[in-house]
Amino acid sequence: MKPSMAARLEQLSSRLATIELALQDPRVTDDLDQYRKLTRESAELQPVVDEYRAWKLANDDLATAQSMLDDASMRDFALAEIDAAKERIVALEDRLRIALLPRDPNDDKPLYLEIRAGTGGDESALFAGDLLRMYLRYAERRGWKTELVSESVSDLGGYKEVIVRIEARGDGDGAYSRLKFESGGHRVQRVPATEAQGRIHTSACTVAVMPEAEEVDVQISPDDLRIDVFRASGAGGQHVNKTESAVRITHIPTGIVAECQDDRSQHRNKDRAMKVLAARLKAVQTQAQAAHEAATRRSLIGSGDRSERIRTYNFPQGRVTDHRINLTLYKLQFVMDGDLDDLTNALIAEHQADQLAALGEG
């Protein structure tokens, strides 16, 4: 282990000890905001410090085993213990290098998942519906909370555009940390239900995964907004004809638009549209930063640009291919049913390897 890495781990161990002591102070426990901040930091540090303690214990075991080599009766046992300790040390150092990588501040945030039909007409809209079901099933598998924010339904089924909010519950990986590499173009190759000749068609959708923005993330001046209200379209009966509840918000400096018409309340639609607008503005900032980083170093995962084709779903061959990491899985039906862990884990691992290479740790 590099001295700089060991020094950083010692700092984190010391910080965790300081937090644990502070959490016993009544003045801290009485301050709810401070208490939450410290308990969150403690939860983040604890796994890293535990790994570091295990690494130090493995080094102690190695030293103990090496000290037994001079005893002929213990030599075989000592050699076996030395090999086992070295294996543990190598594995722990690999995990610690990953644990010390710079953390994405958005990883634990809820996200807005936006799917838009692209080339392919009605088949593209149907595929957008399939993608939505895939992500909703994945969220269900992980116990995440989902909320439909906005939808534009296609005449033959599926969606021209749909936005859903996804939030992780309790401990575990944040929703954004698992899905942030899904942004981009998703291509499908299959025989559409409307195809009489049985020919394979290719169509595409775009996916955008945007972390929910907080007020400190994006500053929006009311003077930069144009807010229009109109009557909701689609199903809704008399409500559609009588109430101008739909809201469209335009951010004038960037031209970015967000609208919502799915709630009967104009106020709630405006609130939802504002949150989507803030997330889109934040996404623009994030993509610009990612593009800058990609220009200065290797980046296989990409910048999250929706124009980038990232994945192909080939139904006749039952395979899904992620083009960024050249990964092909012959389990398409499982993937479409929300079994995305093989894909997301591989993308996360590639991203971590990319970070390590950039830091000279690879």
Residue frames relative to the residue before (quaternion, step in Angstrom):
aa qw qx qy qz dx dy dz
M 1.0000 0.0000 0.0000 0.0000 0.00 0.00 0.00
K 0.4856 -0.6688 0.4813 0.2918 3.54 -0.97 0.92
P 0.5902 -0.5929 0.4072 0.3665 3.62 -1.04 0.72
S 0.6403 0.5330 -0.3341 0.4407 3.61 0.99 -0.77
M 0.6444 0.5127 -0.3118 0.4739 3.56 1.08 -0.76
A 0.6500 0.5087 -0.3120 0.4705 3.59 0.98 -0.85
A 0.6451 0.5216 -0.3190 0.4582 3.58 1.01 -0.82
R 0.6415 0.5192 -0.3215 0.4643 3.58 1.02 -0.81
L 0.6630 0.5025 -0.3022 0.4654 3.59 0.97 -0.83
E 0.6149 0.5263 -0.3441 0.4760 3.58 1.08 -0.65
Q 0.6310 0.5279 -0.3304 0.4625 3.58 1.03 -0.76
L 0.6655 0.4951 -0.3035 0.4688 3.57 0.95 -0.85
S 0.6250 0.5297 -0.3367 0.4642 3.60 1.03 -0.73
S 0.6602 0.5033 -0.2942 0.4736 3.53 0.99 -0.89
R 0.6435 0.5240 -0.3177 0.4587 3.56 1.01 -0.83
L 0.6446 0.5175 -0.3231 0.4607 3.59 0.97 -0.83
A 0.6412 0.5181 -0.3243 0.4640 3.59 0.99 -0.80
T 0.6359 0.5265 -0.3184 0.4659 3.58 1.04 -0.80
I 0.6579 0.5052 -0.3069 0.4666 3.59 0.97 -0.89
E 0.6514 0.5218 -0.3209 0.4478 3.59 0.90 -0.89
L 0.6472 0.5020 -0.3113 0.4819 3.57 1.07 -0.73
A 0.6564 0.5215 -0.3070 0.4505 3.56 0.98 -0.88
L 0.6572 0.5310 -0.3130 0.4338 3.58 1.02 -0.75
Q 0.6247 0.5092 -0.3440 0.4818 3.57 1.27 -0.11
D 0.5609 0.6034 -0.3745 0.4256 3.56 1.32 -0.15
P 0.4613 -0.7030 0.4628 0.2806 3.65 -0.65 1.03
R 0.6081 0.5631 -0.3627 0.4261 3.60 1.07 -0.65
V 0.6607 0.4806 -0.3031 0.4906 3.59 1.12 -0.63
T 0.6804 0.4922 -0.3012 0.4518 3.59 0.87 -0.90
D 0.6368 0.5206 -0.3296 0.4634 3.61 1.17 -0.47
D 0.6661 0.4384 -0.2886 0.5300 3.58 1.24 -0.43
L 0.3230 -0.8109 0.4534 0.1804 3.57 -0.03 1.34
D 0.6622 0.5079 -0.3158 0.4514 3.60 0.91 -0.88
Q 0.6690 0.4877 -0.2975 0.4755 3.58 0.93 -0.89
Y 0.6369 0.5369 -0.3231 0.4491 3.56 1.00 -0.84
R 0.6612 0.4975 -0.3053 0.4712 3.60 0.94 -0.89
K 0.6411 0.5357 -0.3241 0.4438 3.57 0.96 -0.87
L 0.7047 0.4656 -0.2673 0.4639 3.58 0.89 -0.95
T 0.6510 0.5014 -0.3285 0.4656 3.60 0.97 -0.77
R 0.6225 0.5269 -0.3398 0.4684 3.61 1.08 -0.68
E 0.6622 0.4946 -0.3019 0.4750 3.57 0.95 -0.90
S 0.6303 0.5364 -0.3300 0.4540 3.58 1.02 -0.80
A 0.6549 0.5178 -0.3071 0.4567 3.58 0.97 -0.87
E 0.6577 0.4994 -0.3080 0.4724 3.60 1.08 -0.69
L 0.7110 0.4743 -0.2596 0.4496 3.58 0.99 -0.84
Q 0.5890 0.6452 -0.3683 0.3179 3.57 1.00 -0.84
P 0.6852 0.4731 -0.3256 0.4480 3.67 0.75 -0.85
V 0.6417 0.5218 -0.3278 0.4567 3.60 1.02 -0.78
V 0.6751 0.4888 -0.2934 0.4682 3.57 0.90 -0.94
D 0.6153 0.5432 -0.3468 0.4540 3.60 1.04 -0.72
E 0.6497 0.5010 -0.3108 0.4799 3.59 0.99 -0.85
Y 0.6465 0.5206 -0.3194 0.4571 3.58 1.00 -0.81
R 0.6429 0.5088 -0.3197 0.4751 3.58 1.00 -0.79
A 0.6368 0.5154 -0.3252 0.4723 3.58 1.04 -0.77
W 0.6251 0.5336 -0.3293 0.4649 3.60 1.09 -0.76
K 0.6661 0.4890 -0.3089 0.4709 3.59 0.92 -0.85
L 0.6335 0.5228 -0.3291 0.4658 3.58 1.04 -0.76
A 0.6385 0.5191 -0.3238 0.4668 3.60 1.01 -0.78
N 0.6444 0.5066 -0.3208 0.4745 3.59 1.05 -0.73
D 0.6198 0.5229 -0.3369 0.4785 3.59 1.08 -0.70
D 0.6432 0.5165 -0.3171 0.4679 3.58 1.00 -0.84
L 0.6283 0.5361 -0.3292 0.4577 3.58 1.04 -0.80
A 0.6679 0.4987 -0.3021 0.4625 3.56 0.90 -0.95
T 0.6431 0.5243 -0.3212 0.4565 3.58 0.99 -0.83
A 0.6700 0.4966 -0.3007 0.4627 3.57 0.92 -0.91
Q 0.6494 0.5209 -0.3206 0.4518 3.58 0.99 -0.80
S 0.6415 0.5348 -0.3257 0.4431 3.56 1.10 -0.67
M 0.6607 0.5127 -0.3050 0.4557 3.60 1.25 -0.36
L 0.4597 0.7219 -0.4345 0.2807 3.60 1.25 -0.15
D 0.6394 0.5482 -0.3331 0.4239 3.61 1.08 -0.62
D 0.6287 0.5009 -0.3310 0.4942 3.58 1.25 -0.36
A 0.3945 -0.7609 0.4636 0.2245 3.59 -0.32 1.25
S 0.6659 0.5166 -0.3098 0.4400 3.59 1.00 -0.78
M 0.7270 0.4033 -0.2212 0.5098 3.60 1.23 -0.47
R 0.4202 0.7625 -0.4417 0.2166 3.59 1.26 -0.20
D 0.6734 0.4920 -0.3127 0.4546 3.63 0.81 -0.94
F 0.6464 0.5093 -0.3112 0.4754 3.57 0.98 -0.87
A 0.6603 0.5201 -0.3097 0.4445 3.59 0.93 -0.92
L 0.6503 0.5189 -0.3218 0.4521 3.59 0.94 -0.86
A 0.6466 0.5088 -0.3165 0.4720 3.59 1.00 -0.81
E 0.6605 0.5004 -0.3029 0.4707 3.59 1.00 -0.83
I 0.6198 0.5385 -0.3393 0.4591 3.59 1.06 -0.73
D 0.6602 0.5000 -0.3118 0.4657 3.60 0.90 -0.89
A 0.6651 0.5041 -0.3068 0.4576 3.60 0.93 -0.90
A 0.6607 0.5065 -0.3098 0.4593 3.60 0.96 -0.85
K 0.6502 0.5153 -0.3195 0.4578 3.59 0.98 -0.82
E 0.6245 0.5304 -0.3348 0.4655 3.59 1.04 -0.75
R 0.6597 0.4992 -0.3093 0.4689 3.57 0.94 -0.89
I 0.6450 0.5321 -0.3245 0.4422 3.59 0.94 -0.86
V 0.6581 0.5072 -0.3109 0.4614 3.59 0.91 -0.90
A 0.6725 0.4966 -0.2962 0.4620 3.59 0.89 -0.95
L 0.6719 0.4942 -0.2969 0.4649 3.59 0.94 -0.87
E 0.6441 0.5117 -0.3341 0.4601 3.60 0.98 -0.74
D 0.6133 0.5331 -0.3484 0.4672 3.61 1.06 -0.69
R 0.6799 0.4802 -0.2913 0.4714 3.59 0.91 -0.91
L 0.6552 0.5142 -0.3166 0.4540 3.59 1.00 -0.76
R 0.6130 0.5403 -0.3579 0.4519 3.60 1.02 -0.70
I 0.6610 0.4887 -0.2995 0.4844 3.56 1.02 -0.82
A 0.6537 0.5317 -0.3157 0.4363 3.59 0.96 -0.87
L 0.7104 0.4546 -0.2554 0.4727 3.59 1.12 -0.63
L 0.4178 0.6999 -0.4826 0.3204 3.60 1.23 0.06
P 0.6052 -0.5548 0.4100 0.3972 3.62 -1.11 0.59
R 0.3429 -0.7689 0.5134 0.1662 3.54 -0.80 1.03
D 0.4291 -0.6725 0.5422 0.2641 3.55 -0.99 0.88
P 0.3939 -0.7517 0.4700 0.2427 3.63 -0.52 1.10
N 0.6515 0.5254 -0.3193 0.4445 3.60 1.22 -0.32
D 0.4469 0.7555 -0.4251 0.2211 3.59 1.23 -0.38
D 0.7509 0.3963 -0.2199 0.4803 3.60 0.95 -0.80
K 0.5325 0.6571 -0.3999 0.3533 3.59 1.25 -0.01
P 0.5432 -0.5443 0.5045 0.3927 3.57 -1.26 0.34
L 0.2206 -0.7877 0.5625 0.1204 3.57 -1.21 0.34
Y 0.3191 -0.6707 0.6225 0.2468 3.49 -1.41 0.25
L 0.1521 -0.7752 0.6109 0.0532 3.54 -0.78 1.11
E 0.0582 -0.8096 0.5837 -0.0214 3.55 -0.58 1.20
I 0.0645 -0.7836 0.6179 0.0045 3.57 -0.86 1.03
R 0.0436 -0.8003 0.5980 -0.0036 3.56 -0.84 1.02
A 0.4524 -0.6505 0.5366 0.2903 3.55 -1.03 0.82
G 0.1668 -0.7945 0.5790 0.0757 3.57 -1.02 0.81
T 0.8168 -0.1190 0.1218 0.5512 3.56 -0.82 -1.00
G 0.6492 0.5325 -0.3744 0.3934 3.56 -1.02 0.77
G 0.4174 -0.7540 0.4428 0.2474 3.59 1.24 0.13
D 0.8498 -0.0719 0.0743 0.5168 3.55 -0.95 -0.95
E 0.6253 0.5424 -0.3471 0.4408 3.60 1.01 -0.74
S 0.6241 0.5339 -0.3362 0.4608 3.60 1.06 -0.71
A 0.6500 0.5084 -0.3135 0.4698 3.58 1.02 -0.82
L 0.6370 0.5134 -0.3273 0.4728 3.59 1.04 -0.76
F 0.6500 0.5067 -0.3126 0.4723 3.58 1.02 -0.78
A 0.5871 0.5574 -0.3671 0.4581 3.60 1.11 -0.63
G 0.6465 0.5074 -0.3116 0.4769 3.57 1.05 -0.76
D 0.6363 0.5204 -0.3240 0.4683 3.58 1.06 -0.73
L 0.6462 0.5123 -0.3171 0.4685 3.58 1.00 -0.82
L 0.6272 0.5300 -0.3392 0.4590 3.57 0.98 -0.83
R 0.6558 0.4999 -0.3152 0.4697 3.60 0.88 -0.90
M 0.6252 0.5499 -0.3384 0.4385 3.60 0.98 -0.81
Y 0.7086 0.4477 -0.2664 0.4759 3.58 0.85 -0.95
L 0.6342 0.5182 -0.3360 0.4650 3.60 1.04 -0.69
R 0.6417 0.5041 -0.3244 0.4783 3.59 1.03 -0.75
Y 0.6240 0.5267 -0.3391 0.4671 3.59 1.04 -0.74
A 0.6477 0.5110 -0.3117 0.4713 3.57 0.95 -0.88
E 0.6359 0.5271 -0.3233 0.4618 3.59 1.01 -0.81
R 0.6373 0.5362 -0.3240 0.4488 3.59 0.97 -0.85
R 0.7440 0.3987 -0.2093 0.4936 3.57 1.02 -0.79
G 0.4991 -0.6884 0.4076 0.3328 3.58 1.27 0.06
W 0.3921 0.7276 -0.4749 0.3021 3.58 1.15 0.59
K 0.4527 -0.6598 0.5332 0.2747 3.53 -1.27 0.48
T 0.0743 -0.8009 0.5938 0.0226 3.60 -0.91 0.92
E 0.0418 -0.7876 0.6148 -0.0049 3.55 -1.14 0.69
L 0.3634 -0.7184 0.5529 0.2146 3.56 -0.77 1.05
V 0.2153 -0.8090 0.5403 0.0854 3.57 -0.65 1.16
S 0.7948 -0.1135 0.1290 0.5820 3.57 0.87 -0.95
E 0.0219 0.8030 -0.5951 0.0242 3.57 -1.08 0.68
S 0.0971 -0.7367 0.6656 0.0699 3.51 -1.23 0.66
V 0.2163 -0.8336 0.5013 0.0832 3.55 -0.15 1.37
S 0.4160 -0.6940 0.5355 0.2418 3.55 -1.08 0.82
D 0.6416 -0.5624 0.3644 0.3733 3.58 -1.16 0.59
L 0.7671 0.3475 -0.1842 0.5068 3.60 0.98 -0.83
G 0.6969 -0.4081 0.2689 0.5249 3.57 1.26 0.23
G 0.6900 0.4325 -0.3412 0.4696 3.54 -1.21 0.35
Y 0.4652 -0.6881 0.4990 0.2473 3.53 -1.27 -0.26
K 0.4019 -0.6404 0.5928 0.2776 3.50 -1.19 0.66
E 0.7635 -0.1242 0.0936 0.6268 3.56 1.10 -0.79
V 0.0494 0.7857 -0.6151 0.0433 3.56 -1.03 0.76
I 0.1114 -0.7798 0.6147 0.0404 3.56 -1.06 0.83
V 0.0121 -0.7876 0.6157 -0.0204 3.56 -0.90 0.96
R 0.3180 -0.7218 0.5835 0.1934 3.55 -1.09 0.77
I 0.0802 -0.8003 0.5942 0.0062 3.58 -0.91 0.96
E 0.0052 0.8043 -0.5916 0.0544 3.56 -0.85 1.01
A 0.3899 -0.7026 0.5471 0.2346 3.56 -0.93 0.94
R 0.2834 -0.7541 0.5707 0.1594 3.55 -1.18 0.60
G 0.8582 0.1244 -0.0861 0.4904 3.55 -1.01 0.83
D 0.7867 -0.2922 0.2405 0.4877 3.53 -1.22 -0.62
G 0.5665 0.5941 -0.4507 0.3507 3.56 -1.30 0.26
D 0.7350 -0.4148 0.3003 0.4444 3.51 -1.35 -0.01
G 0.4739 -0.6544 0.5127 0.2904 3.55 -1.10 0.76
A 0.6265 -0.5622 0.3830 0.3805 3.57 -1.17 0.58
Y 0.6775 0.4980 -0.3101 0.4437 3.59 0.87 -0.89
S 0.6210 0.5583 -0.3494 0.4250 3.60 1.01 -0.74
R 0.7127 0.4490 -0.2529 0.4759 3.60 1.09 -0.67
L 0.7967 0.3418 -0.1503 0.4753 3.59 1.03 -0.74
K 0.4590 0.7371 -0.4313 0.2451 3.60 1.21 -0.19
F 0.6790 0.4790 -0.3061 0.4647 3.61 1.17 -0.38
E 0.4939 0.6720 -0.4209 0.3569 3.60 1.26 0.24
S 0.5072 0.6627 -0.4244 0.3514 3.60 1.22 -0.24
G 0.5754 0.5748 -0.4458 0.3739 3.54 -0.97 0.91
G 0.6767 -0.4938 0.3672 0.4043 3.53 -1.32 -0.23
H 0.1320 -0.7747 0.6167 0.0451 3.56 -0.90 1.01
R 0.1407 -0.8174 0.5578 0.0292 3.58 -0.62 1.18
V 0.1378 -0.7863 0.5983 0.0691 3.57 -1.02 0.83
Q 0.1035 -0.7603 0.6394 0.0499 3.55 -1.10 0.80
R 0.3418 0.7180 -0.5389 0.2780 3.57 -0.51 1.20
V 0.5386 -0.5772 0.4926 0.3662 3.53 -1.36 0.09
P 0.3487 -0.7583 0.5047 0.2208 3.63 -0.45 1.12
A 0.6050 -0.5691 0.4168 0.3694 3.56 -1.19 0.56
T 0.6857 0.4851 -0.2746 0.4682 3.58 1.17 -0.59
E 0.5664 0.6122 -0.3751 0.4046 3.62 1.30 -0.07
A 0.2806 -0.8017 0.5099 0.1362 3.58 -0.45 1.27
Q 0.7107 0.4793 -0.2581 0.4455 3.61 1.07 -0.68
G 0.4862 -0.6942 0.4212 0.3229 3.60 1.25 -0.04
R 0.4122 0.7189 -0.4687 0.3060 3.58 1.18 0.46
I 0.4642 -0.6699 0.5117 0.2720 3.55 -1.11 0.76
H 0.1397 -0.7822 0.6044 0.0585 3.56 -0.87 0.98
T 0.2484 -0.7336 0.6093 0.1696 3.53 -1.27 0.47
S 0.0943 0.7722 -0.6234 0.0780 3.56 -0.85 0.97
A 0.2404 -0.7951 0.5490 0.0930 3.56 -1.24 0.28
C 0.1442 -0.7347 0.6548 0.1037 3.49 -1.38 0.46
T 0.2800 -0.7232 0.5908 0.2227 3.54 -1.25 0.29
V 0.1770 -0.7642 0.6158 0.0745 3.53 -1.11 0.83
A 0.0466 -0.7652 0.6414 0.0291 3.55 -1.05 0.82
V 0.1153 -0.7750 0.6200 0.0406 3.56 -0.83 1.04
M 0.0164 -0.8331 0.5481 -0.0722 3.55 -0.44 1.28
P 0.3895 -0.7084 0.5246 0.2670 3.63 -0.71 0.94
E 0.5252 -0.6217 0.4700 0.3416 3.55 -1.04 0.73
A 0.3287 -0.7722 0.5188 0.1629 3.55 -0.80 1.05
E 0.2783 -0.7219 0.6085 0.1763 3.53 -1.14 0.75
E 0.6942 -0.4781 0.3249 0.4288 3.56 -1.24 0.31
V 0.6644 0.5017 -0.3101 0.4591 3.58 1.05 -0.72
D 0.6176 0.5624 -0.3466 0.4267 3.61 1.21 -0.42
V 0.8106 0.0690 0.0216 0.5811 3.56 0.88 -0.98
Q 0.1904 -0.7683 0.6039 0.0934 3.55 -0.80 1.06
I 0.0339 -0.8071 0.5890 -0.0233 3.59 -0.60 1.16
S 0.2700 -0.7665 0.5639 0.1468 3.55 -0.66 1.11
P 0.5158 -0.6478 0.4584 0.3226 3.62 -0.87 0.85
D 0.6168 0.5622 -0.3457 0.4288 3.59 1.13 -0.61
D 0.6655 0.5036 -0.2980 0.4634 3.59 1.24 -0.40
L 0.6528 0.5342 -0.2992 0.4460 3.59 1.29 0.00
R 0.1126 -0.7249 0.6705 0.1108 3.53 -1.23 0.63
I 0.1093 -0.8156 0.5680 0.0107 3.56 -0.62 1.15
D 0.0560 -0.7925 0.6072 -0.0109 3.55 -0.72 1.12
V 0.1618 -0.7605 0.6205 0.1020 3.56 -1.11 0.74
F 0.0500 0.7972 -0.5975 0.0708 3.55 -1.05 0.75
R 0.6189 -0.5481 0.4059 0.3896 3.53 -1.27 0.20
A 0.5012 -0.6611 0.4717 0.2987 3.54 -0.96 0.92
S 0.2954 -0.7375 0.5793 0.1823 3.56 -1.14 0.67
G 0.6769 0.4842 -0.3537 0.4269 3.56 -1.23 0.32
A 0.7952 -0.2988 0.2137 0.4824 3.53 -1.32 -0.33
G 0.3783 0.7361 -0.5092 0.2361 3.55 -1.08 0.63
G 0.3880 -0.7651 0.4558 0.2376 3.56 1.27 -0.02
Q 0.8400 -0.1456 0.1149 0.5099 3.57 -1.06 -0.77
H 0.5493 0.6265 -0.3912 0.3908 3.58 1.14 -0.63
V 0.6438 0.5400 -0.3239 0.4348 3.57 0.98 -0.89
N 0.7200 0.4788 -0.2542 0.4332 3.57 0.90 -0.90
K 0.7821 0.3983 -0.1757 0.4460 3.58 1.02 -0.71
T 0.7917 0.3401 -0.1519 0.4841 3.61 1.02 -0.67
E 0.2611 -0.7438 0.5967 0.1503 3.56 -0.86 1.00
S 0.1144 0.8400 -0.5148 0.1277 3.54 0.40 1.29
A 0.5774 0.5938 -0.3841 0.4080 3.60 1.18 -0.43
V 0.1469 -0.7961 0.5861 0.0342 3.56 -1.06 0.87
R 0.0627 -0.7626 0.6434 0.0245 3.54 -1.05 0.91
I 0.0882 -0.8001 0.5931 0.0164 3.57 -0.74 1.09
T 0.1216 -0.7901 0.5996 0.0388 3.57 -0.84 1.04
H 0.2647 -0.7290 0.6098 0.1633 3.55 -0.90 0.99
I 0.3760 -0.8000 0.4211 0.2032 3.56 -0.11 1.36
P 0.6759 0.5075 -0.3389 0.4132 3.69 0.77 -0.83
T 0.7845 0.3137 -0.1655 0.5087 3.61 1.01 -0.74
G 0.4165 -0.7115 0.4674 0.3191 3.58 1.19 -0.46
I 0.4385 0.6954 -0.4597 0.3358 3.60 1.27 0.11
V 0.1406 -0.8045 0.5764 0.0257 3.55 -0.89 1.03
A 0.0013 0.7580 -0.6521 -0.0122 3.55 -1.16 0.71
E 0.0230 0.8031 -0.5951 0.0209 3.56 -0.95 0.82
C 0.0554 -0.7810 0.6215 0.0249 3.51 -1.24 0.51
Q 0.0116 0.8145 -0.5779 0.0495 3.56 -0.93 0.94
D 0.4895 0.7269 -0.3877 0.2857 3.56 1.28 0.09
D 0.6822 0.4229 -0.2914 0.5204 3.58 1.23 -0.25
R 0.5281 -0.6349 0.4577 0.3294 3.58 -1.14 0.54
S 0.6651 0.4957 -0.2953 0.4739 3.56 1.25 -0.39
Q 0.4331 -0.6939 0.5137 0.2589 3.57 -0.78 1.02
H 0.6292 0.5515 -0.3313 0.4362 3.57 1.02 -0.82
R 0.6897 0.4623 -0.2888 0.4768 3.60 0.88 -0.90
N 0.6218 0.5301 -0.3428 0.4635 3.58 1.05 -0.69
K 0.6445 0.5137 -0.3195 0.4676 3.59 1.00 -0.80
D 0.6482 0.5195 -0.3194 0.4561 3.57 0.96 -0.87
R 0.6628 0.4973 -0.3056 0.4691 3.59 0.94 -0.86
A 0.6575 0.5159 -0.3119 0.4520 3.57 0.95 -0.90
M 0.6343 0.5292 -0.3287 0.4579 3.58 1.03 -0.77
K 0.6587 0.5055 -0.3122 0.4617 3.57 0.97 -0.80
V 0.6432 0.4997 -0.3213 0.4831 3.58 1.03 -0.77
L 0.6312 0.5320 -0.3288 0.4587 3.59 0.99 -0.83
A 0.6586 0.5043 -0.3089 0.4654 3.59 0.90 -0.90
A 0.6481 0.5126 -0.3156 0.4665 3.58 1.00 -0.83
R 0.6544 0.5060 -0.3170 0.4639 3.60 1.00 -0.78
L 0.6385 0.5109 -0.3258 0.4745 3.58 1.00 -0.77
K 0.6495 0.5038 -0.3147 0.4746 3.57 0.99 -0.83
A 0.6329 0.5406 -0.3290 0.4460 3.58 1.03 -0.81
V 0.6166 0.5373 -0.3421 0.4628 3.58 1.05 -0.75
Q 0.6533 0.5040 -0.3066 0.4746 3.58 0.97 -0.87
T 0.6661 0.5121 -0.3006 0.4514 3.58 0.94 -0.94
Q 0.6608 0.5048 -0.3085 0.4618 3.60 0.96 -0.85
A 0.6298 0.5280 -0.3366 0.4596 3.57 1.03 -0.75
Q 0.6552 0.4989 -0.3046 0.4785 3.56 1.01 -0.83
A 0.6553 0.5092 -0.3127 0.4621 3.59 0.96 -0.87
A 0.6418 0.5204 -0.3261 0.4594 3.58 0.99 -0.79
H 0.6344 0.5242 -0.3236 0.4669 3.57 1.05 -0.77
E 0.6661 0.4927 -0.3015 0.4719 3.57 0.95 -0.87
A 0.6523 0.5186 -0.3175 0.4525 3.59 0.98 -0.83
A 0.6344 0.5397 -0.3267 0.4466 3.57 1.13 -0.61
T 0.7380 0.4050 -0.2196 0.4930 3.57 1.17 -0.52
R 0.8010 0.1065 -0.0808 0.5836 3.61 1.22 -0.16
R 0.6816 -0.4768 0.3737 0.4103 3.53 -1.35 0.28
S 0.1051 0.7869 -0.6036 0.0736 3.59 -0.97 0.81
L 0.1950 -0.8115 0.5443 0.0853 3.58 -0.35 1.25
I 0.6584 0.5510 -0.3188 0.4015 3.55 1.03 -0.75
G 0.4385 -0.7079 0.4541 0.3170 3.59 1.06 -0.65
S 0.5952 -0.6186 0.4153 0.3010 3.50 -1.36 0.15
G 0.5534 -0.6115 0.4070 0.3925 3.60 1.22 -0.05
D 0.3566 0.7327 -0.4966 0.2989 3.57 1.26 0.32
R 0.4366 -0.7312 0.4539 0.2622 3.58 -0.69 1.06
S 0.6037 0.5652 -0.3698 0.4235 3.64 1.18 -0.30
E 0.5937 0.5804 -0.3581 0.4271 3.58 1.25 -0.29
R 0.3326 -0.7344 0.5529 0.2102 3.60 -0.73 1.04
I 0.1079 -0.8464 0.5207 0.0275 3.56 -0.51 1.12
R 0.8371 0.0843 0.0196 0.5402 3.61 1.00 -0.70
T 0.1531 -0.7662 0.6180 0.0874 3.54 -1.18 0.69
Y 0.1785 -0.7565 0.6244 0.0765 3.55 -1.00 0.97
N 0.0525 -0.8211 0.5680 -0.0204 3.59 -0.30 1.28
F 0.2678 -0.8198 0.4898 0.1279 3.56 -0.23 1.30
P 0.6393 0.5280 -0.3689 0.4201 3.68 0.83 -0.74
Q 0.7575 0.3532 -0.1978 0.5121 3.60 1.03 -0.75
G 0.4205 -0.7462 0.4380 0.2729 3.58 1.29 0.02
R 0.5896 0.5886 -0.3617 0.4183 3.58 1.06 0.62
V 0.1630 -0.7364 0.6453 0.1208 3.51 -1.30 0.48
T 0.1067 -0.8068 0.5809 0.0141 3.57 -0.88 0.99
D 0.1864 -0.7346 0.6409 0.1221 3.56 -0.93 0.96
H 0.3424 -0.8026 0.4598 0.1652 3.55 -0.39 1.29
R 0.5975 0.5941 -0.3712 0.3902 3.62 1.11 -0.49
I 0.8009 0.2171 -0.1056 0.5480 3.57 1.02 -0.74
N 0.4337 -0.7353 0.4305 0.2931 3.58 1.33 0.32
L 0.3896 0.7033 -0.4893 0.3380 3.54 0.95 0.95
T 0.0346 -0.7857 0.6177 -0.0063 3.58 -0.82 1.05
L 0.0813 -0.7855 0.6134 0.0142 3.55 -0.88 1.02
Y 0.2511 -0.7580 0.5834 0.1486 3.56 -0.91 0.93
K 0.5253 0.5816 -0.4329 0.4453 3.54 0.63 1.22
L 0.0542 0.8695 -0.4893 0.0407 3.53 1.06 0.87
Q 0.6725 0.5034 -0.3207 0.4376 3.61 0.83 -0.89
F 0.6279 0.5177 -0.3364 0.4740 3.59 1.07 -0.67
V 0.6381 0.5225 -0.3209 0.4656 3.57 1.00 -0.85
M 0.6879 0.4803 -0.2896 0.4607 3.59 0.84 -0.94
D 0.6655 0.4646 -0.2983 0.5022 3.58 1.27 -0.35
G 0.6889 -0.5339 0.2649 0.4125 3.58 1.24 0.43
D 0.5102 0.6204 -0.4428 0.3984 3.60 1.23 0.20
L 0.1011 0.8530 -0.4957 0.1285 3.56 0.34 1.31
D 0.4259 0.7552 -0.4456 0.2230 3.60 1.20 -0.19
D 0.6222 0.5391 -0.3582 0.4404 3.62 0.98 -0.73
L 0.6696 0.4846 -0.2892 0.4829 3.58 1.03 -0.78
T 0.7133 0.4572 -0.2784 0.4525 3.58 0.72 -1.04
N 0.6400 0.5218 -0.3355 0.4535 3.61 0.98 -0.75
A 0.6572 0.5048 -0.3125 0.4644 3.59 0.98 -0.83
L 0.6564 0.5068 -0.3103 0.4647 3.59 0.99 -0.79
I 0.6431 0.5082 -0.3184 0.4762 3.58 1.00 -0.81
A 0.6568 0.5094 -0.3137 0.4590 3.59 0.93 -0.88
E 0.6495 0.5085 -0.3176 0.4677 3.60 1.00 -0.80
H 0.6370 0.5253 -0.3202 0.4646 3.55 1.02 -0.81
Q 0.6593 0.5007 -0.3075 0.4692 3.58 0.97 -0.84
A 0.6325 0.5185 -0.3281 0.4728 3.59 1.03 -0.76
D 0.6206 0.5424 -0.3197 0.4673 3.55 1.09 -0.80
Q 0.6590 0.5033 -0.3027 0.4699 3.58 0.96 -0.87
L 0.6547 0.5146 -0.3135 0.4563 3.57 0.95 -0.90
A 0.6419 0.5213 -0.3191 0.4630 3.58 1.00 -0.82
A 0.6542 0.5185 -0.3088 0.4559 3.57 1.01 -0.85
L 0.7100 0.4365 -0.2428 0.4964 3.56 1.13 -0.69
G 0.5173 -0.6609 0.4074 0.3600 3.56 1.30 -0.02
E 0.5140 0.6560 -0.4015 0.3798 3.57 1.26 0.44
G 0.5446 0.6638 -0.3917 0.3307 3.56 1.24 -0.33
